[in-house]
Amino acid sequence: MLKNLAIVFLLFFTSLIDATEAATVDTIRTYSVAMKKEIRVVVIKPDNRSSKSTFPVVYLLHGHGGDYSNWIKQVPQLEAYADLYQILIVCPDGGTSSWYFDSLEDPTSKYETFVAGELIKFIDKQYATIKGPKGRAITGLSMGGHGALYLAFKHSNVFGAAGSMSGGLDLRPFPNNWSIASHLGTYSAHPDRWDNNSVTNLTHLLTPKSLKLLIDCGTQDFFYAVNTAFHQKLIDRNIPHDFISRPGAHNWDYWRNAVEYQLLFMSKFFNSSQINKTSN
């Protein structure tokens, strides 16, 4: 009897420890001065079993028509990944169709300024983060894949690694889709804007080995052609990167799988950065 009670108590105590040390998921509100509005952000904080006093951060961007809650609702395993890799995962609201640049048509849509500037400062102030590009990475799906690379290319002093899952890396083949014209003007009237805001035309901002890159797109995805073209362009410019291509379409089944590779990639980057820092 006493033995059975001891076992029950041990199981209860173990489950209590696991519950108190599991990742936490918070929905917070931050204020964008640039856009003069509150923006919601999901923050997934790893458990406290590690001896780390500060954590690296992965900014995870949603796609067109989505919001800050998409990732955690569709991929609740993010909590386990945060624990496994001891990383903070931040999922900001990027508007339904912002494409994560500062709109040239809508002054209320300045998501480049928000994510790469205001949000970074807020997270670093509110949480125990590793500050600087060696402790920051960014990735996302679809519109968010474009946004992640766009922001990382333009802000190499902010992010040290970047990824894209099924990213719309060249906007120009889609002049009538996904409300892009509401932020850039029509392609026929402003082709220069479409050129200057397509990630595929921003590779000149990179220097070899300045940014760790992982590009992932399924072979049945409507963005597959622009992703393979981007991959080839990086090869031609001698820019190191990882490229993943496997059967799959533009859907959550693909992204649930893809984000595992993305977070593993980011974790390896963070670990190597800390090793290099220690050895130096």
Summary of the structure (lengths in Angstrom):
residues: 280
radius of gyration: 19.9
end to end distance: 58.5
largest distance: 82.0
contacts: 952
relative contact order: 0.13
helix: 43%
strand: 20%
